[in-house]
Every structure is written in structure tokens, then in C-alpha cells.
């Protein structure tokens, strides 16, 4: 079996149960060195695989995630995170598929990321089912997939997907956990907190992998990584607002410099 051909099949799959099953088989085959590599095969563009079972709406039309008192409110929050993790599976595989003739370490890194994202998806989807819903029951947006479409060049993809979107998740995850602490007697809230802690710890290495390959690309092309990062972010996302909350320690572990962290923060932050 050929690496890029198998990835193409997985990226096209629109049934999430089939996609998870095929992804696990693919990862196992990769880890056992059963796949060949044809870097000259055609590179295709895809629609997001969840379009087959999710209603896609503009971001402002996605149900607001407020409170956690009812099953619907629980499902709305959990479904939003499920969608992020499912999208992250495709984004990791798309990085492997789209960027050819890279060092083998690149493909190993993003296969590891996909493996983690599959596990995150499964943990959260079980929790979603526990409150009586499944993936596809609530509207979603295309923002993550659109970010991939806007970044067909390696240096931009590594800057935007892991170093911008996933890094923003490090900040948001911490805030969600803090809000869920108000529901001390809610079993679902406590299970979600536990899941989010796992995701937070495992997303740091994901951002770190993006940081490594972003800086690899910067060095190869002779760019200053700090300057290039903000140039790319401001190109893709016009008029980026400063962040009210920064998970400083997580970002530092993931490879962000204090110069970058302080530049991202709306208020003064301690970073040394």
C-alpha cells in the first residue's frame, strides 16, 4: 500500500466510524513500515469530510456555548470540542498528504498527532453520547478547514494550524476548565474536565511539532522566525486582536518565545 494514496482515501471518507477505523489501520501500517512512498503522485484538494453528516453554517450561526445546566447545553459545548478534534485529525493527515519530499521525521510527527487526535475524538464522543447526542447533531463551522485551504505552503501551514489555531486552544482549554469548576456536583462536567486536562497536556507537543517545522522552514528560507510568524498571521487573519488570556507556561513549553507571547497578549504578562 502507498502512503499518499491511503491518506487520500481517508481524507475523502465521510462516515466518521469508517474514518476512525481506517485511520487506525493506516497508522498501524505506517508504524510497522508496511507503506511505500510515491512523492510524485498527484495532490488533490478536498471538501471537509464532515460535510456528509454535519450541517455547516457561518461561525456566527453556530449555537452559543453558554452554561452547562441542561443536556443540550452540555452537548453544545462537548460537540464544539468534538468538532475541533475531528477536524484536527484531517488537518494532521492533510499535512502528511500535502507536503511531499519532507524528512521522514515530519511524517512521523504528524501521524503521531493524528493518533492523539483520534483518541481525543473518541473520549469526547463517548461523553457526547452519554448526554444523548452524537457528532453531527449540532451545527458546525468550517474555520479550521478553511485555515488549511488558505495555507498550501508549508511555512504558512505550520504557522497557522499548530502555532496559531492549536496554540489558541491551549489558552481556551484552560479557560473552559476554569468555568467547569463551577459544576462540582455534575458528573459530566468532571469527566469533561478530566478529558480536557489530557487534551491540554497532549496538545502542547502538537504545537511544539508545528513550532519545530515552522522554524525548520524559516531557517531553510532565511527568515527570522518571530518576524515571519506575525507576518503570516496578519496575512491570513486581518486585524488580529490581542489576547485577553494567554497560557504562558503551555506556550513556552511548545516553543513560543517571550517576545512572541508578550506581543500576543493584550495586557502585560510575566514571561522570562
C-alpha positions as CSV (number, residue, x, y, z in Angstrom):
1,X,0.0,0.0,0.0
2,X,1.2,3.5,-0.8
3,X,1.3,6.2,1.9
4,X,-0.2,9.2,0.0
5,X,-2.9,7.0,-1.8
6,X,-4.1,5.6,1.5
7,X,-4.2,9.1,3.0
8,X,-6.3,10.3,0.1
9,X,-8.8,7.6,0.8
10,X,-9.0,8.5,4.5
11,X,-9.4,12.2,3.8
12,X,-12.3,11.5,1.4
13,X,-14.2,9.3,3.9
14,X,-17.4,10.9,5.1
15,X,-18.5,8.3,7.7
16,X,-16.7,9.1,10.9
17,X,-16.8,5.5,12.2
18,X,-15.2,4.3,8.9
19,X,-12.7,7.1,9.0
20,X,-11.6,6.3,12.6
21,X,-11.3,2.6,11.8
22,X,-9.4,3.2,8.5
23,X,-7.2,5.8,10.2
24,X,-6.2,3.3,13.0
25,X,-5.3,0.7,10.4
26,X,-3.3,3.2,8.4
27,X,-1.3,4.4,11.5
28,X,-0.6,0.8,12.5
29,X,0.6,0.0,8.9
30,X,2.8,3.1,9.0
31,X,4.3,2.3,12.3
32,X,5.1,-1.2,11.1
33,X,6.8,0.2,7.9
34,X,4.3,-1.5,5.6
35,X,3.7,1.5,3.4
36,X,5.6,2.7,0.3
37,X,6.1,6.4,-0.7
38,X,5.4,7.8,-4.1
39,X,6.2,11.5,-3.6
40,X,5.3,12.2,-7.3
41,X,1.6,11.2,-7.0
42,X,-1.0,13.9,-7.7
43,X,-2.0,16.2,-4.9
44,X,-5.8,16.8,-4.7
45,X,-7.9,19.3,-2.8
46,X,-10.9,18.0,-0.7
47,X,-14.0,19.2,0.9
48,X,-14.1,18.7,4.6
49,X,-15.2,15.1,5.3
50,X,-17.8,16.1,8.0
51,X,-19.9,17.8,5.3
52,X,-21.5,14.5,4.7
53,X,-23.2,14.4,8.2
54,X,-22.8,17.9,9.7
55,X,-24.8,21.0,8.9
56,X,-22.1,23.6,8.2
57,X,-23.0,27.2,9.0
58,X,-21.0,30.5,9.3
59,X,-19.2,30.8,12.7
60,X,-21.6,33.4,14.0
61,X,-24.5,31.0,13.4
62,X,-23.1,28.1,15.5
63,X,-25.1,27.7,18.7
64,X,-23.6,29.7,21.6
65,X,-21.8,27.7,24.3
66,X,-23.3,29.2,27.5
67,X,-23.9,27.3,30.7
68,X,-23.8,23.6,31.5
69,X,-27.1,23.1,33.3
70,X,-29.0,21.1,30.7
71,X,-28.2,18.1,28.4
72,X,-28.5,20.5,25.4
73,X,-26.0,23.0,26.9
74,X,-23.7,20.1,27.8
75,X,-23.9,18.7,24.3
76,X,-23.4,22.2,22.7
77,X,-20.0,22.6,24.4
78,X,-18.9,19.0,24.0
79,X,-20.0,18.9,20.4
80,X,-17.9,22.0,19.6
81,X,-14.8,20.4,21.1
82,X,-15.6,17.1,19.3
83,X,-15.7,19.0,16.0
84,X,-12.3,20.6,16.7
85,X,-10.7,17.2,17.5
86,X,-12.3,15.6,14.4
87,X,-11.1,18.4,12.2
88,X,-7.6,18.1,13.7
89,X,-7.4,14.5,12.5
90,X,-8.0,15.6,9.0
91,X,-5.6,18.6,9.4
92,X,-2.8,16.3,10.6
93,X,-3.4,13.8,7.8
94,X,-3.6,16.7,5.2
95,X,-0.2,18.0,6.4
96,X,1.2,14.5,5.7
97,X,-0.6,14.3,2.3
98,X,0.1,17.8,1.0
99,X,3.8,18.3,1.8
100,X,6.0,15.9,-0.2
101,X,9.7,15.1,-0.1
102,X,9.9,16.0,3.6
103,X,12.2,14.3,6.1
104,X,10.6,11.1,7.4
105,X,10.5,12.7,10.9
106,X,7.9,15.1,9.5
107,X,5.5,12.3,8.6
108,X,6.2,10.5,11.9
109,X,5.4,13.7,13.8
110,X,2.0,14.3,12.1
111,X,1.0,10.7,12.2
112,X,1.6,10.8,16.0
113,X,-0.6,14.0,16.1
114,X,-3.4,12.3,14.2
115,X,-3.2,9.3,16.5
116,X,-3.6,11.6,19.5
117,X,-6.5,13.5,17.9
118,X,-8.3,10.2,17.1
119,X,-8.1,9.3,20.8
120,X,-9.3,12.7,21.9
121,X,-12.2,12.5,19.5
122,X,-13.2,9.1,20.8
123,X,-13.0,10.2,24.5
124,X,-15.2,13.2,23.8
125,X,-17.7,11.5,21.5
126,X,-18.4,8.9,24.2
127,X,-19.1,11.8,26.6
128,X,-21.4,13.4,23.9
129,X,-23.3,10.1,23.6
130,X,-23.6,10.0,27.3
131,X,-25.8,13.1,27.2
132,X,-27.9,11.8,24.4
133,X,-26.2,13.3,21.3
134,X,-23.8,12.3,18.5
135,X,-21.4,14.1,16.2
136,X,-23.5,15.9,13.6
137,X,-26.5,16.7,15.8
138,X,-25.4,20.3,16.2
139,X,-24.3,22.8,13.6
140,X,-20.6,23.4,13.0
141,X,-18.4,25.9,11.1
142,X,-15.6,25.4,8.6
143,X,-13.0,27.7,10.1
144,X,-10.3,25.1,10.8
145,X,-10.6,23.5,7.3
146,X,-10.6,27.0,5.7
147,X,-7.3,27.7,7.5
148,X,-5.8,24.7,5.8
149,X,-7.1,25.8,2.4
150,X,-5.5,29.2,2.9
151,X,-2.1,27.7,3.8
152,X,-1.0,25.4,1.0
153,X,2.7,26.4,1.6
154,X,4.5,24.6,4.5
155,X,5.8,27.6,6.3
156,X,2.3,29.1,6.4
157,X,0.6,25.9,7.4
158,X,2.9,25.4,10.3
159,X,2.5,29.0,11.4
160,X,-1.3,28.9,11.2
161,X,-2.6,25.5,12.1
162,X,-0.4,24.4,15.0
163,X,1.2,27.7,16.0
164,X,-1.9,29.8,15.8
165,X,-5.0,27.7,16.0
166,X,-3.8,24.9,18.2
167,X,-1.8,27.3,20.4
168,X,-5.0,29.4,20.9
169,X,-6.6,26.1,22.0
170,X,-4.0,26.0,24.8
171,X,-5.4,29.3,26.1
172,X,-9.1,28.4,25.6
173,X,-8.8,24.9,27.2
174,X,-7.5,26.4,30.4
175,X,-10.5,28.9,30.5
176,X,-13.1,26.2,29.8
177,X,-11.7,24.0,32.7
178,X,-11.9,27.0,35.0
179,X,-15.6,27.6,34.1
180,X,-16.5,23.9,34.5
181,X,-15.1,24.0,38.1
182,X,-18.4,25.8,39.0
183,X,-20.2,22.5,38.4
184,X,-18.6,20.4,41.1
185,X,-21.5,18.1,41.6
186,X,-22.1,17.4,37.8
187,X,-20.6,14.1,36.8
188,X,-20.4,15.1,33.1
189,X,-18.6,18.3,34.0
190,X,-16.0,16.4,36.0
191,X,-15.5,13.9,33.2
192,X,-15.1,16.7,30.7
193,X,-12.5,18.4,32.9
194,X,-10.5,15.2,33.1
195,X,-10.6,14.9,29.3
196,X,-9.6,18.5,28.8
197,X,-6.6,18.0,31.1
198,X,-5.5,15.1,28.9
199,X,-6.0,17.1,25.8
200,X,-4.2,20.2,27.2
201,X,-1.1,18.1,28.1
202,X,-1.1,16.3,24.7
203,X,-1.7,19.4,22.6
204,X,1.5,21.1,23.9
205,X,3.6,18.6,21.9
206,X,1.4,19.1,18.9
207,X,2.1,22.8,18.9
208,X,5.7,22.0,19.6
209,X,5.9,19.9,16.5
210,X,4.4,22.7,14.5
211,X,7.0,25.1,16.1
212,X,9.8,22.7,15.1
213,X,8.8,22.5,11.4
214,X,7.9,26.2,11.2
215,X,11.4,27.1,12.4
216,X,12.9,24.5,10.1
217,X,11.2,26.1,7.2
218,X,12.2,29.6,8.4
219,X,15.8,28.5,8.7
220,X,15.7,26.9,5.2
221,X,14.4,30.1,3.7
222,X,16.4,32.5,5.7
223,X,13.6,34.2,7.7
224,X,13.6,35.5,11.2
225,X,11.0,33.1,12.8
226,X,9.5,35.7,15.2
227,X,9.0,38.3,12.4
228,X,7.8,35.8,9.9
229,X,5.2,34.3,12.3
230,X,3.4,37.6,12.8
231,X,3.7,38.5,9.1
232,X,1.9,35.2,8.2
233,X,-0.7,35.6,11.0
234,X,-1.5,39.1,9.9
235,X,-1.7,38.0,6.3
236,X,-4.2,35.2,7.0
237,X,-6.2,36.9,9.7
238,X,-6.6,40.7,9.2
239,X,-6.6,43.0,12.2
240,X,-5.9,40.2,14.8
241,X,-6.9,41.3,18.3
242,X,-4.6,41.0,21.2
243,X,-5.5,38.0,23.5
244,X,-7.1,38.7,26.9
245,X,-5.8,35.3,28.3
246,X,-2.5,33.6,27.5
247,X,-1.4,30.2,28.8
248,X,2.1,31.4,29.2
249,X,3.7,28.2,30.6
250,X,2.0,26.0,27.9
251,X,3.1,28.2,25.1
252,X,6.7,28.4,26.4
253,X,6.8,24.6,26.6
254,X,5.5,24.5,23.0
255,X,8.3,26.7,21.7
256,X,7.0,30.3,21.8
257,X,9.5,32.9,22.8
258,X,8.6,35.5,25.5
259,X,8.8,38.2,22.7
260,X,6.0,36.4,20.8
261,X,4.0,35.8,24.0
262,X,4.2,39.4,25.1
263,X,3.3,40.5,21.5
264,X,0.2,38.3,21.5
265,X,-1.1,39.5,25.0
266,X,-3.5,42.4,25.4
267,X,-2.2,43.0,28.9
268,X,1.2,42.8,30.4
269,X,2.2,39.2,31.1
270,X,5.1,37.8,33.1
271,X,7.4,35.8,30.9
272,X,11.1,35.2,31.4
